[in-house]
Amino acid sequence: MTIVKQDFELFHAHQLLSEHPTLAGLDAPLIGALLNQAQIRHAKAGQTLFHEGAPAQHYLLVLAGQIEIVRFSDSGEERVFGLFSDGQLVAETAMFMPHGRYPMNARARTDTRYCWLTRDGLRQACQQSPALAMRYLENMSMRVYKRINEVDWIAHSSAPQRLAAYLLDEHARQGPTIQLPLSQRQLASRLGIRAETLSRLLTKWQEQGYLEGRQRQWTLLDIPYFQGLSTEAQRAF
């Protein structure tokens, strides 16, 4: 029964890889090669999957659950840099870093099933397929561009503008009712504002009737108001 279960999970992993934006449309044998020596693993919520600075020999495909990428400051403050769910790849760009180490920590946010894929397999696949290598170059270029825009936005925007832009992004992804994926303290750190400032903004906007909710669950009641605040976060390309 264990072998059958493992085979089913690997088949599921193959399907998810075939549908991934970076890999979609590539030959099935190439997708299969990425699964050579792959392992199906399970993690409990809160379990660390890899540590910052450890040798980066594997990247992850989320089969079910959520994985968060975090980094800690010298004072121990935690900052969440990304959340990954079903069908998403975690740390694949770390497989190309010349120092060969993870730049952040990965932790299971919920009970999670994931596929443990090898660095060597990905690099060999890129060497064999110029199309795959080009897709990764394009993917990494867009990530760098996105980060540059984020840094520029944080440097030149106000706390209300940043929070409004974030809430609109979540509204576009989730619909009318937003379940914040981060705690208010984590969200404040990500947006580069104080946790107290974020809390005051939410309270003020609720009193003014722009939104309603509490803790992590919110509903935007005046979309044009938030769009007006976040206009500067939008770029033409």
Disulfide bonds with the S-S distance in Angstrom:
none
